[in-house]
């Protein structure tokens, strides 16, 4: 199993990166991305530290860890610059905090993130059909999530993504140990969104592809 959206205490998570990685490994995961919340004020602090940690832990074998960032509550007009800067700083996976219905995310965030070709648009809320089509054109993966609150719109996202064959991934948005779902239960999130076992396997394949791409870009 793979999770491409997690947080450490470098933002608002509870665990240091090493414990975060170890807990996912113990839960049966093969890879994860650490994607702490970032904006203009802190990405230059977060990303190089996560990148250095990932380089060290990946030399040791075991679970593979991807250096990432979740750009969060960025004014839409600033998103392209922050995406570019995040990659320059060493983030091989750029996640955008989408327009979840449980937080006051600025309108236009989903579209700006897609047009900036982020890697994953997290919990995109009531994303429009036009934006779902645009995400496919820009190779932006949409997220289904197990996180409380954000998951309320999983069914909406899944329905439109499946209709237009826009790629999906399944993530936890982990902030604490209790957010790490046992690998054997992840299919419940997919079923709850009205999707099938085949859809679940496709999402796992999508995550696998993204991990290989991220690890290759670090070489």
Backbone as ProteinMPNN parsed JSONL, in Angstrom:
{"seq_chain_A": "XXXXXXXXXXXXXXXXXXXXXXXXXXXXXXXXXXXXXXXXXXXXXXXXXXXXXXXXXXXXXXXXXXXXXXXXXXXXXXXXXXXXXXXXXXXXXXXXXXXXXXXXXXXXXXXXXXXXXXXXXXXXXXXXXXXXXXXXXXXXXXXXXXXXXXXXXXXXXXXXXXXXXXXXXXXXXXXXXXXXXXXXXXXXXXXXXXXXXXXXXXXXXXXXXXXXXXXXXXX", "coords_chain_A": {"N_chain_A": [[0.835, -1.196, 0.0], [0.312, 2.332, -0.479], [0.708, 5.717, 0.506], [0.181, 9.016, -0.284], [-0.061, 11.454, 0.992], [0.663, 12.905, 3.768], [1.416, 14.177, 7.096], [3.924, 15.64, 9.159], [5.463, 16.71, 12.293], [6.67, 18.937, 11.349], [4.817, 20.545, 10.252], [1.574, 20.551, 11.018], [1.342, 17.995, 12.02], [1.666, 15.178, 14.333], [3.91, 13.615, 14.658], [7.468, 13.028, 14.389], [9.321, 12.861, 11.298], [10.688, 10.325, 11.092], [9.318, 8.602, 12.871], [6.789, 8.724, 11.766], [7.223, 7.499, 9.273], [7.987, 4.949, 10.165], [5.684, 4.034, 11.496], [3.86, 3.845, 9.378], [5.137, 1.874, 7.883], [4.984, -0.288, 9.654], [2.272, -0.669, 9.574], [1.89, -1.887, 7.196], [2.485, -0.599, 4.804], [4.233, 0.243, 1.775], [5.311, 2.536, 0.753], [5.394, 6.105, 1.209], [4.484, 9.589, 1.046], [5.748, 12.524, 2.469], [4.094, 15.345, 3.148], [4.024, 18.099, 4.233], [2.184, 20.987, 5.396], [2.495, 23.98, 3.571], [3.394, 27.379, 2.748], [4.083, 30.669, 1.414], [5.678, 31.465, 3.507], [7.156, 29.382, 4.643], [8.084, 27.236, 3.012], [10.734, 27.089, 2.236], [11.972, 26.262, 4.48], [10.765, 23.811, 5.215], [10.812, 21.976, 2.967], [13.606, 21.401, 2.141], [14.496, 20.073, 4.467], [12.818, 17.845, 4.707], [13.476, 16.612, 2.294], [16.182, 15.98, 2.724], [15.922, 14.167, 4.841], [14.474, 12.121, 3.56], [16.295, 11.267, 1.625], [18.255, 10.094, 3.222], [16.833, 8.05, 4.659], [15.91, 6.461, 2.592], [18.207, 5.298, 1.65], [18.602, 3.299, 3.406], [16.924, 1.197, 2.902], [13.823, -0.708, 3.112], [10.701, 0.901, 3.849], [9.773, 3.259, 1.354], [10.251, 6.728, 1.051], [8.863, 9.75, 0.039], [9.804, 13.056, -0.748], [7.741, 15.77, -0.25], [5.231, 18.385, -0.503], [2.402, 20.09, 0.807], [0.819, 22.566, -0.542], [-0.935, 25.163, 0.908], [-3.894, 26.942, 1.424], [-3.14, 28.975, -0.335], [-3.211, 32.047, -2.082], [-4.992, 32.005, -5.108], [-3.762, 33.271, -7.366], [-1.093, 33.153, -6.725], [-0.324, 30.559, -6.841], [0.975, 29.235, -9.163], [3.688, 30.193, -9.077], [4.506, 29.299, -6.531], [4.302, 26.54, -6.817], [6.306, 26.043, -8.723], [8.555, 26.975, -7.287], [8.543, 25.199, -5.135], [9.26, 22.789, -6.337], [11.825, 23.444, -7.202], [13.088, 23.607, -4.744], [13.221, 20.994, -3.973], [10.994, 19.33, -3.655], [9.551, 16.479, -4.78], [7.014, 15.734, -5.126], [4.167, 17.542, -5.455], [1.475, 18.592, -3.743], [-1.755, 20.034, -3.715], [-3.759, 21.805, -1.496], [-6.998, 21.373, -1.76], [-10.354, 22.642, -2.552], [-11.919, 21.864, -0.186], [-15.021, 21.256, 1.516], [-15.106, 21.826, 4.184], [-13.412, 23.777, 5.056], [-12.358, 27.229, 4.747], [-11.341, 27.592, 1.967], [-9.913, 29.509, -0.639], [-12.02, 30.479, -3.313], [-11.5, 29.298, -6.626], [-9.122, 28.061, -6.227], [-8.92, 25.283, -6.861], [-8.971, 25.258, -9.706], [-6.767, 26.919, -10.355], [-4.665, 25.422, -9.291], [-4.795, 23.101, -10.837], [-4.262, 24.153, -13.395], [-1.683, 24.921, -12.947], [-0.469, 22.534, -12.933], [-0.075, 20.835, -10.629], [0.84, 17.85, -8.778], [-1.012, 16.305, -7.281], [-4.34, 17.029, -6.518], [-5.65, 17.641, -3.584], [-8.41, 16.481, -1.618], [-10.695, 17.813, -3.208], [-13.255, 18.805, -2.827], [-16.402, 20.089, -3.869], [-15.742, 19.905, -6.648], [-15.857, 21.123, -9.99], [-17.353, 19.798, -13.014], [-16.092, 20.653, -15.321], [-13.562, 21.301, -14.305], [-12.667, 18.786, -13.542], [-12.348, 17.525, -16.017], [-10.338, 19.19, -16.997], [-8.314, 18.571, -15.21], [-7.614, 15.99, -16.006], [-6.526, 16.592, -18.515], [-4.261, 17.981, -17.749], [-2.845, 16.085, -16.425], [-3.232, 15.851, -13.675], [-3.73, 14.317, -10.604], [-6.632, 13.433, -8.859], [-7.823, 13.395, -5.497], [-9.168, 10.88, -3.373], [-10.116, 10.609, -0.012], [-9.484, 9.445, 3.325], [-9.812, 11.091, 5.433], [-11.589, 12.587, 8.063], [-14.363, 14.715, 7.534], [-13.127, 16.055, 5.185], [-13.626, 13.87, 3.603], [-16.296, 13.879, 2.988], [-17.101, 14.603, 0.457], [-16.202, 12.626, -1.201], [-17.711, 10.821, -2.803], [-18.834, 12.464, -4.785], [-16.506, 13.422, -6.085], [-15.417, 10.995, -6.96], [-17.403, 10.05, -8.716], [-17.443, 11.928, -10.862], [-14.784, 11.803, -11.68], [-14.552, 9.165, -12.513], [-16.374, 9.157, -14.605], [-15.088, 10.762, -16.5], [-12.678, 9.586, -16.756], [-10.527, 10.564, -15.289], [-7.53, 10.471, -13.468], [-7.294, 8.974, -10.22], [-6.217, 8.985, -6.783], [-5.845, 7.391, -3.583], [-5.685, 8.616, -0.378], [-4.622, 9.332, 3.045], [-4.245, 11.735, 4.439], [-2.879, 11.958, 6.817], [-2.399, 13.074, 10.139], [-1.974, 12.247, 12.694], [-1.192, 9.303, 14.704], [-3.558, 7.733, 14.826], [-4.778, 8.226, 12.427], [-3.811, 6.608, 10.482], [-4.779, 4.261, 8.353], [-5.411, 0.764, 8.531], [-3.984, -1.347, 6.075], [-5.619, -3.358, 5.1], [-8.168, -2.354, 5.301], [-8.562, -0.257, 3.605], [-10.029, -0.505, 1.287], [-12.614, -0.048, 2.081], [-13.04, 2.695, 2.079], [-13.059, 3.236, -0.611], [-15.249, 1.705, -1.461], [-17.231, 3.035, -0.053], [-17.366, 5.374, -1.477], [-18.733, 4.63, -3.654], [-17.411, 3.076, -5.501], [-15.629, 0.375, -7.189], [-13.888, -2.794, -6.636], [-12.095, -3.081, -8.722], [-11.715, -0.391, -9.384], [-10.401, 0.415, -7.091], [-7.99, -1.017, -7.335], [-6.976, 0.212, -9.589], [-6.469, 2.78, -8.573], [-4.436, 2.149, -6.773], [-2.483, 1.331, -8.555], [-2.061, 3.761, -9.848], [-0.906, 5.237, -7.756], [1.425, 3.759, -7.396], [2.737, 4.233, -9.825], [3.223, 6.977, -9.52], [4.972, 7.026, -7.333], [7.242, 5.71, -8.412], [7.912, 7.552, -10.399], [8.555, 9.808, -8.844], [10.733, 8.876, -7.308], [12.572, 8.367, -9.295], [13.04, 10.917, -10.25], [14.614, 11.946, -8.271], [17.115, 11.011, -8.678]], "CA_chain_A": [[0.0, 0.0, 0.0], [1.028, 3.591, -0.646], [-0.03, 6.917, 0.909], [0.895, 10.158, -0.843], [-0.498, 12.699, 1.64], [0.82, 12.77, 5.225], [1.995, 15.355, 7.754], [4.761, 15.446, 10.338], [5.415, 17.891, 13.164], [7.2, 20.11, 10.658], [3.669, 21.446, 10.117], [0.626, 20.33, 12.111], [1.279, 16.598, 12.409], [2.094, 14.881, 15.701], [5.074, 12.737, 14.684], [8.634, 13.357, 13.6], [9.302, 12.06, 10.068], [11.128, 8.943, 11.285], [8.243, 7.798, 13.466], [5.721, 8.664, 10.774], [7.591, 6.46, 8.312], [7.982, 3.637, 10.822], [4.316, 3.614, 11.76], [3.27, 3.398, 8.116], [5.756, 0.606, 7.527], [4.42, -1.312, 10.537], [0.878, -0.883, 9.171], [1.853, -2.641, 5.948], [2.689, 0.256, 3.63], [5.532, 0.138, 1.111], [5.81, 3.87, 0.413], [4.55, 7.246, 1.569], [5.034, 10.918, 0.823], [5.555, 13.478, 3.562], [3.612, 16.543, 2.436], [3.619, 19.061, 5.256], [1.54, 22.214, 4.929], [3.431, 25.048, 3.303], [3.005, 28.573, 2.004], [5.233, 31.517, 1.106], [6.473, 31.735, 4.707], [7.912, 28.279, 5.243], [8.485, 26.11, 2.163], [12.187, 27.013, 2.181], [12.382, 25.56, 5.697], [10.225, 22.455, 5.261], [11.147, 21.062, 1.872], [14.97, 20.858, 2.203], [14.642, 19.144, 5.599], [12.156, 16.591, 4.338], [14.27, 16.002, 1.222], [17.383, 15.385, 3.326], [15.48, 12.987, 5.586], [14.101, 11.071, 2.613], [17.511, 10.739, 1.011], [18.914, 9.228, 4.196], [16.06, 6.855, 4.985], [15.799, 5.613, 1.401], [19.453, 4.546, 1.524], [18.587, 2.21, 4.377], [15.998, 0.145, 2.501], [12.534, -0.66, 3.798], [9.691, 1.77, 3.258], [10.276, 4.355, 0.545], [9.636, 7.981, 1.494], [8.926, 10.771, -1.005], [9.745, 14.426, -0.234], [6.68, 16.54, -0.885], [4.682, 19.574, 0.166], [1.007, 20.413, 0.514], [0.603, 24.011, -0.57], [-2.177, 25.26, 1.667], [-4.504, 28.275, 1.522], [-2.377, 29.915, -1.158], [-4.056, 32.808, -3.008], [-4.904, 31.347, -6.42], [-2.828, 33.908, -8.296], [0.276, 32.847, -6.295], [-0.079, 29.118, -6.906], [2.003, 28.797, -10.127], [5.027, 30.501, -8.584], [4.822, 28.436, -5.385], [4.51, 25.188, -7.342], [7.631, 26.036, -9.326], [9.563, 27.128, -6.24], [8.567, 23.967, -4.348], [10.044, 21.797, -7.076], [13.224, 23.878, -7.166], [13.602, 23.347, -3.405], [13.417, 19.558, -3.781], [9.758, 18.552, -3.531], [9.279, 15.706, -5.998], [5.557, 15.58, -5.181], [3.492, 18.769, -5.027], [0.046, 18.428, -3.469], [-2.445, 21.298, -3.436], [-4.903, 21.748, -0.586], [-8.127, 21.749, -2.585], [-11.491, 23.389, -2.015], [-12.733, 21.083, 0.727], [-16.192, 21.991, 1.996], [-15.04, 22.041, 5.634], [-12.479, 24.859, 5.349], [-12.614, 28.387, 3.871], [-10.345, 27.691, 0.903], [-10.283, 30.556, -1.591], [-12.568, 30.028, -4.597], [-10.536, 29.374, -7.713], [-7.925, 27.289, -5.883], [-8.863, 24.04, -7.633], [-8.611, 25.524, -11.109], [-5.402, 27.436, -10.427], [-3.755, 24.313, -9.027], [-4.799, 22.23, -12.019], [-3.574, 24.844, -14.491], [-0.259, 24.942, -12.596], [-0.014, 21.138, -13.05], [0.351, 20.145, -9.419], [0.765, 16.401, -8.954], [-2.257, 15.823, -6.682], [-5.271, 18.004, -5.944], [-6.195, 16.955, -2.415], [-9.789, 16.747, -1.185], [-11.125, 18.967, -4.008], [-14.601, 19.257, -2.501], [-17.413, 20.034, -4.93], [-15.045, 20.26, -7.874], [-16.773, 21.17, -11.121], [-17.084, 18.83, -14.075], [-15.094, 21.26, -16.203], [-12.254, 21.177, -13.656], [-12.284, 17.373, -13.599], [-11.84, 17.318, -17.373], [-9.081, 19.917, -17.085], [-7.322, 17.81, -14.444], [-7.139, 14.91, -16.877], [-5.689, 17.188, -19.56], [-3.001, 18.415, -17.133], [-2.277, 14.934, -15.694], [-3.349, 16.086, -12.23], [-4.485, 13.267, -9.942], [-7.581, 13.88, -7.842], [-7.705, 12.58, -4.289], [-10.157, 10.41, -2.415], [-9.449, 10.688, 1.282], [-10.107, 8.837, 4.504], [-9.832, 12.07, 6.521], [-12.905, 13.045, 8.502], [-14.716, 16.032, 6.999], [-12.731, 16.119, 3.772], [-14.157, 12.699, 2.886], [-17.727, 14.025, 2.73], [-17.354, 14.773, -0.982], [-15.548, 11.559, -1.971], [-18.612, 10.262, -3.809], [-18.925, 13.437, -5.879], [-15.239, 13.408, -6.812], [-15.271, 9.688, -7.618], [-18.355, 9.925, -9.826], [-17.003, 12.727, -12.0], [-13.496, 11.299, -12.153], [-14.778, 7.919, -13.251], [-17.067, 9.513, -15.847], [-14.173, 11.367, -17.474], [-11.417, 8.826, -16.72], [-9.49, 11.371, -14.649], [-6.886, 9.58, -12.499], [-7.546, 9.155, -8.795], [-5.418, 8.287, -5.782], [-6.47, 7.294, -2.266], [-4.739, 9.025, 0.651], [-5.182, 9.456, 4.394], [-4.071, 13.061, 5.042], [-2.547, 11.633, 8.21], [-1.803, 14.042, 11.052], [-1.737, 11.581, 13.972], [-1.15, 7.841, 14.535], [-4.88, 7.164, 14.607], [-5.243, 8.484, 11.061], [-3.214, 5.617, 9.579], [-5.723, 3.167, 8.167], [-4.82, -0.537, 8.188], [-4.042, -1.582, 4.633], [-6.722, -4.263, 4.78], [-9.453, -1.665, 5.387], [-8.627, 0.877, 2.689], [-11.088, -0.734, 0.31], [-13.884, 0.466, 2.596], [-13.165, 4.086, 1.635], [-13.409, 3.174, -2.032], [-16.632, 1.224, -1.547], [-18.095, 4.1, 0.454], [-17.493, 6.39, -2.522], [-19.494, 4.058, -4.759], [-16.507, 2.522, -6.5], [-15.475, -1.066, -7.177], [-12.565, -3.341, -6.36], [-11.249, -2.733, -9.87], [-11.359, 1.024, -9.228], [-9.412, 0.449, -6.013], [-6.72, -1.48, -7.874], [-6.488, 1.265, -10.48], [-5.901, 3.834, -7.737], [-3.165, 1.665, -6.253], [-1.544, 1.393, -9.684], [-1.733, 5.175, -10.034], [0.03, 5.614, -6.698], [2.689, 3.089, -7.697], [3.357, 4.987, -10.915], [3.69, 8.257, -9.017], [6.151, 6.765, -6.507], [8.369, 5.436, -9.307], [8.285, 8.815, -11.05], [9.186, 10.673, -7.852], [12.042, 8.331, -6.939], [13.445, 8.537, -10.453], [13.396, 12.334, -10.362], [15.598, 12.267, -7.247], [18.424, 10.455, -9.059]], "C_chain_A": [[0.875, 1.253, 0.0], [0.131, 4.73, -0.175], [0.788, 8.129, 0.494], [0.49, 11.495, -0.223], [-0.454, 12.502, 3.147], [1.532, 14.002, 5.775], [2.806, 14.954, 8.979], [4.669, 16.689, 11.219], [6.148, 19.091, 12.568], [6.079, 21.037, 10.204], [2.738, 21.143, 11.279], [0.42, 18.859, 12.44], [1.845, 16.382, 13.803], [3.431, 14.154, 15.78], [6.259, 13.331, 13.928], [8.645, 12.457, 12.362], [9.692, 10.602, 10.266], [10.028, 8.077, 11.882], [7.063, 7.673, 12.51], [5.996, 7.534, 9.776], [7.504, 5.08, 8.948], [6.569, 3.152, 11.089], [3.608, 3.156, 10.479], [3.848, 2.048, 7.7], [5.167, -0.534, 8.358], [2.971, -1.629, 10.179], [0.756, -1.568, 7.814], [2.038, -1.836, 4.682], [4.107, 0.097, 3.092], [6.144, 1.502, 0.819], [4.849, 4.928, 0.927], [5.253, 8.517, 1.14], [4.758, 11.759, 2.063], [5.286, 14.828, 2.913], [3.108, 17.57, 3.45], [3.038, 20.325, 4.635], [2.58, 23.312, 4.718], [2.795, 26.211, 2.568], [4.264, 29.401, 1.755], [6.182, 31.655, 2.291], [7.406, 30.61, 5.107], [8.399, 27.182, 4.303], [10.003, 25.973, 2.085], [12.764, 26.353, 3.437], [11.981, 24.087, 5.664], [10.839, 21.546, 4.205], [12.59, 20.551, 1.948], [15.17, 19.865, 3.351], [13.996, 17.803, 5.304], [12.963, 15.874, 3.259], [15.512, 15.323, 1.779], [17.03, 14.128, 4.11], [15.18, 11.833, 4.636], [15.322, 10.446, 1.963], [18.209, 9.759, 1.946], [18.132, 7.94, 4.433], [15.939, 5.927, 3.788], [17.073, 4.832, 1.124], [19.44, 3.297, 2.397], [17.701, 1.041, 3.966], [14.714, 0.244, 3.304], [11.576, 0.269, 3.09], [10.355, 2.909, 2.491], [9.52, 5.624, 0.914], [9.924, 9.074, 0.458], [8.891, 12.162, -0.373], [8.71, 15.256, -0.983], [6.31, 17.775, -0.095], [3.193, 19.623, -0.151], [0.862, 21.928, 0.596], [-0.814, 24.286, -0.09], [-2.644, 26.706, 1.812], [-3.649, 29.337, 0.817], [-3.358, 30.734, -2.0], [-3.912, 32.231, -4.413], [-3.88, 31.949, -7.369], [-1.369, 33.611, -7.954], [0.647, 31.379, -6.485], [0.991, 28.737, -7.928], [3.427, 29.03, -9.641], [5.429, 29.575, -7.451], [5.029, 26.99, -5.808], [5.92, 25.074, -7.913], [8.721, 26.102, -8.266], [9.674, 25.859, -5.404], [9.408, 22.9, -5.037], [11.525, 22.168, -7.087], [13.869, 23.557, -5.818], [13.758, 21.858, -3.102], [12.179, 18.733, -3.557], [9.52, 17.799, -4.84], [7.799, 15.388, -6.131], [4.923, 16.85, -4.635], [1.993, 18.502, -4.954], [-0.536, 19.816, -3.225], [-3.631, 21.03, -2.542], [-6.122, 22.286, -1.329], [-9.278, 22.38, -1.823], [-12.451, 22.497, -1.218], [-13.903, 21.91, 1.258], [-16.129, 22.303, 3.49], [-13.998, 23.085, 6.036], [-12.711, 26.003, 4.358], [-11.526, 28.592, 2.823], [-10.824, 28.698, -0.137], [-10.874, 29.969, -2.864], [-11.55, 30.241, -5.713], [-9.269, 28.587, -7.454], [-7.808, 26.023, -6.726], [-8.363, 24.299, -9.058], [-7.172, 26.009, -11.229], [-4.382, 26.331, -10.203], [-3.649, 23.386, -10.227], [-4.023, 22.885, -13.158], [-2.073, 24.959, -14.234], [0.351, 23.541, -12.617], [0.621, 20.618, -11.765], [0.241, 18.643, -9.66], [-0.561, 15.835, -8.45], [-3.065, 17.012, -6.185], [-6.003, 17.292, -4.811], [-7.614, 17.421, -2.122], [-10.394, 17.953, -1.903], [-12.569, 19.387, -3.816], [-15.579, 19.076, -3.643], [-16.807, 20.539, -6.242], [-16.021, 20.211, -9.053], [-16.395, 20.122, -12.166], [-16.032, 19.368, -15.042], [-13.69, 21.119, -15.618], [-11.763, 19.732, -13.659], [-11.716, 17.035, -14.978], [-10.473, 17.985, -17.531], [-7.966, 19.181, -16.338], [-6.755, 16.665, -15.281], [-6.187, 15.458, -17.935], [-4.318, 17.577, -19.019], [-2.318, 17.296, -16.35], [-2.208, 15.188, -14.186], [-4.227, 14.995, -11.634], [-5.398, 13.885, -8.891], [-7.566, 12.888, -6.682], [-9.048, 12.175, -3.705], [-9.439, 10.289, -1.085], [-10.222, 9.969, 2.377], [-10.251, 9.847, 5.643], [-11.246, 12.578, 6.791], [-13.161, 14.461, 7.999], [-14.403, 16.134, 5.527], [-13.382, 15.003, 2.956], [-15.63, 12.832, 2.517], [-18.046, 14.139, 1.24], [-16.666, 13.696, -1.83], [-16.429, 11.027, -3.098], [-18.736, 11.166, -5.021], [-17.666, 13.404, -6.739], [-15.089, 12.113, -7.608], [-16.175, 9.576, -8.835], [-17.871, 10.685, -11.052], [-15.674, 12.218, -12.57], [-13.68, 10.033, -12.967], [-15.46, 8.207, -14.594], [-16.09, 9.986, -16.918], [-12.802, 10.682, -17.516], [-10.245, 9.695, -16.247], [-8.849, 10.536, -13.54], [-7.137, 9.993, -11.056], [-6.458, 8.457, -7.978], [-6.171, 8.326, -4.46], [-5.429, 7.59, -1.202], [-5.442, 9.212, 1.998], [-5.164, 10.875, 4.941], [-3.753, 12.9, 6.529], [-1.899, 12.805, 8.934], [-1.389, 13.392, 12.375], [-1.742, 10.072, 13.752], [-2.5, 7.212, 14.232], [-5.442, 7.379, 13.22], [-4.743, 7.444, 10.065], [-4.14, 4.415, 9.484], [-4.98, 1.864, 7.912], [-5.015, -0.815, 6.708], [-5.254, -2.419, 4.249], [-8.075, -3.563, 4.744], [-9.603, -0.53, 4.381], [-9.729, 0.727, 1.651], [-12.437, -0.211, 0.769], [-14.114, 1.909, 2.159], [-13.631, 4.121, 0.191], [-14.858, 2.73, -2.194], [-17.605, 2.302, -1.085], [-18.301, 5.227, -0.533], [-18.217, 5.856, -3.75], [-18.644, 3.437, -5.846], [-16.264, 1.034, -6.239], [-14.062, -1.487, -6.783], [-11.601, -3.041, -7.511], [-10.804, -1.27, -9.81], [-10.271, 1.181, -8.165], [-8.045, 0.048, -6.546], [-6.124, -0.445, -8.824], [-5.854, 2.398, -9.691], [-4.558, 3.421, -7.156], [-2.097, 1.692, -7.344], [-1.115, 2.831, -9.966], [-0.702, 5.641, -9.008], [1.407, 5.004, -6.945], [3.446, 3.83, -8.799], [3.956, 6.292, -10.386], [4.939, 8.081, -8.149], [7.373, 6.533, -7.387], [8.84, 6.712, -9.988], [9.029, 9.728, -10.081], [10.578, 10.177, -7.487], [13.041, 8.498, -8.079], [13.92, 9.982, -10.566], [14.429, 12.751, -9.337], [17.008, 11.836, -7.643], [19.189, 11.446, -9.96]], "O_chain_A": [[2.029, 1.223, 0.428], [-1.074, 4.714, -0.426], [1.952, 8.258, 0.874], [0.674, 12.546, -0.836], [-1.407, 11.997, 3.741], [2.159, 14.763, 5.038], [2.429, 14.055, 9.731], [3.9, 17.607, 10.935], [6.24, 20.142, 13.202], [6.333, 22.177, 9.814], [3.074, 21.447, 12.424], [-0.574, 18.505, 13.074], [2.435, 17.291, 14.389], [4.028, 14.081, 16.853], [6.078, 14.05, 12.946], [8.033, 11.389, 12.38], [9.082, 9.721, 9.661], [9.826, 6.943, 11.448], [6.414, 6.628, 12.453], [5.119, 6.723, 9.478], [6.998, 4.143, 8.331], [6.286, 1.966, 10.922], [2.845, 2.19, 10.499], [3.12, 1.18, 7.217], [4.886, -1.612, 7.835], [2.492, -2.73, 10.448], [-0.352, -1.803, 7.333], [1.775, -2.338, 3.589], [5.052, -0.147, 3.843], [7.359, 1.617, 0.655], [3.65, 4.686, 1.065], [6.46, 8.526, 0.902], [3.667, 11.707, 2.632], [6.14, 15.382, 2.22], [1.915, 17.866, 3.511], [3.358, 20.685, 3.502], [3.435, 23.546, 5.573], [1.797, 26.056, 1.864], [5.379, 28.893, 1.871], [7.367, 31.934, 2.104], [8.365, 30.847, 5.843], [9.078, 26.263, 4.761], [10.513, 24.869, 1.89], [13.922, 25.936, 3.442], [12.767, 23.217, 6.04], [11.331, 20.464, 4.525], [12.79, 19.342, 1.828], [15.938, 18.913, 3.214], [14.558, 16.752, 5.611], [13.113, 14.653, 3.31], [15.86, 14.219, 1.36], [17.754, 13.134, 4.052], [15.589, 10.699, 4.883], [15.376, 9.231, 1.773], [18.696, 8.716, 1.509], [18.71, 6.854, 4.41], [15.872, 4.71, 3.963], [17.033, 3.811, 0.437], [20.185, 2.349, 2.148], [17.724, -0.004, 4.617], [14.538, 1.176, 4.089], [11.628, 0.411, 1.868], [11.37, 3.455, 2.924], [8.299, 5.604, 1.071], [11.069, 9.289, 0.059], [8.027, 12.425, 0.464], [8.795, 15.423, -2.2], [6.991, 18.156, 0.857], [2.77, 19.245, -1.243], [0.79, 22.494, 1.687], [-1.777, 23.72, -0.607], [-1.896, 27.576, 2.261], [-3.469, 30.446, 1.32], [-4.27, 30.151, -2.587], [-2.789, 31.993, -4.858], [-3.203, 31.223, -8.096], [-0.492, 33.795, -8.798], [1.805, 31.002, -6.31], [1.874, 27.954, -7.578], [4.281, 28.154, -9.781], [6.568, 29.111, -7.406], [5.848, 26.286, -5.217], [6.64, 24.12, -7.619], [9.704, 25.364, -8.339], [10.773, 25.477, -5.003], [10.178, 22.193, -4.388], [12.383, 21.291, -6.991], [15.064, 23.267, -5.756], [14.357, 21.493, -2.091], [12.287, 17.536, -3.292], [9.312, 18.414, -5.886], [7.374, 14.83, -7.142], [5.126, 17.193, -3.471], [1.339, 18.225, -5.96], [0.103, 20.668, -2.609], [-4.422, 20.124, -2.806], [-6.268, 23.495, -1.509], [-9.195, 22.62, -0.619], [-13.635, 22.394, -1.538], [-13.784, 23.123, 1.428], [-17.015, 22.979, 4.01], [-13.727, 23.261, 7.224], [-13.204, 25.775, 3.253], [-10.87, 29.633, 2.791], [-12.008, 28.732, -0.474], [-10.292, 29.051, -3.442], [-10.833, 31.241, -5.735], [-8.428, 28.45, -8.342], [-6.736, 25.716, -7.247], [-7.447, 23.633, -9.539], [-6.437, 25.56, -12.108], [-3.341, 26.308, -10.859], [-2.561, 22.941, -10.591], [-3.211, 22.23, -13.812], [-1.283, 25.079, -15.171], [1.542, 23.374, -12.352], [1.706, 20.036, -11.788], [-0.377, 18.211, -10.633], [-1.168, 14.988, -9.106], [-2.535, 17.895, -5.512], [-6.867, 16.448, -5.049], [-7.972, 18.578, -2.341], [-10.59, 19.001, -1.288], [-13.068, 20.234, -4.557], [-15.589, 18.04, -4.308], [-17.31, 21.481, -6.854], [-16.903, 19.355, -9.1], [-15.268, 19.628, -12.195], [-15.182, 18.618, -15.523], [-12.736, 20.849, -16.348], [-10.561, 19.489, -13.768], [-10.71, 16.332, -15.081], [-9.562, 17.411, -18.127], [-6.817, 19.171, -16.778], [-5.552, 16.409, -15.259], [-5.155, 14.85, -18.216], [-3.323, 17.513, -19.741], [-1.314, 17.538, -15.68], [-1.254, 14.793, -13.516], [-5.343, 14.77, -12.102], [-4.98, 14.755, -8.128], [-7.326, 11.696, -6.87], [-9.95, 12.999, -3.556], [-8.27, 9.906, -1.044], [-11.451, 9.897, 2.352], [-10.76, 9.5, 6.709], [-11.987, 12.943, 5.878], [-12.269, 15.308, 8.037], [-15.307, 16.283, 4.704], [-13.655, 15.17, 1.768], [-16.162, 11.983, 1.802], [-19.151, 13.802, 0.816], [-16.562, 13.843, -3.048], [-15.956, 10.807, -4.213], [-18.744, 10.691, -6.157], [-17.745, 13.363, -7.967], [-14.688, 12.126, -8.772], [-15.759, 9.062, -9.873], [-17.886, 10.149, -12.161], [-15.47, 12.206, -13.784], [-13.031, 9.852, -13.998], [-15.151, 7.568, -15.599], [-16.239, 9.656, -18.094], [-11.89, 11.13, -18.211], [-9.124, 9.572, -16.741], [-9.571, 9.943, -12.739], [-7.185, 11.176, -10.719], [-5.861, 7.476, -8.419], [-7.027, 9.184, -4.245], [-4.409, 6.907, -1.12], [-6.67, 9.247, 2.083], [-5.97, 11.207, 5.81], [-4.288, 13.613, 7.378], [-0.98, 13.444, 8.421], [-0.546, 13.93, 13.094], [-2.24, 9.6, 12.73], [-2.577, 6.255, 13.461], [-6.464, 6.792, 12.863], [-5.204, 7.406, 8.924], [-4.265, 3.644, 10.435], [-4.012, 1.851, 7.151], [-6.081, -0.55, 6.152], [-5.847, -2.209, 3.191], [-9.037, -4.117, 4.211], [-10.661, 0.096, 4.31], [-10.296, 1.718, 1.19], [-13.315, 0.044, -0.055], [-15.25, 2.306, 1.899], [-14.483, 4.926, -0.184], [-15.606, 3.316, -2.976], [-18.681, 2.461, -1.661], [-19.288, 5.958, -0.451], [-18.309, 6.542, -4.769], [-19.093, 3.284, -6.982], [-16.647, 0.507, -5.195], [-13.168, -0.657, -6.619], [-10.42, -2.777, -7.282], [-9.664, -0.946, -10.142], [-9.343, 1.975, -8.321], [-7.046, 0.701, -6.244], [-4.908, -0.252, -8.856], [-4.815, 2.924, -10.088], [-3.644, 4.239, -7.054], [-0.944, 2.036, -7.084], [0.046, 3.09, -10.283], [0.25, 6.346, -9.342], [2.43, 5.654, -6.729], [4.658, 4.026, -8.704], [5.067, 6.666, -10.761], [5.861, 8.895, -8.218], [8.433, 7.104, -7.131], [10.043, 6.928, -10.135], [10.022, 10.352, -10.454], [11.506, 10.976, -7.367], [14.224, 8.743, -7.843], [15.066, 10.238, -10.934], [15.065, 13.794, -9.494], [17.984, 12.248, -7.015], [20.308, 11.158, -10.383]]}, "name": "protein", "num_of_chains": 1, "seq": "XXXXXXXXXXXXXXXXXXXXXXXXXXXXXXXXXXXXXXXXXXXXXXXXXXXXXXXXXXXXXXXXXXXXXXXXXXXXXXXXXXXXXXXXXXXXXXXXXXXXXXXXXXXXXXXXXXXXXXXXXXXXXXXXXXXXXXXXXXXXXXXXXXXXXXXXXXXXXXXXXXXXXXXXXXXXXXXXXXXXXXXXXXXXXXXXXXXXXXXXXXXXXXXXXXXXXXXXXXX"}
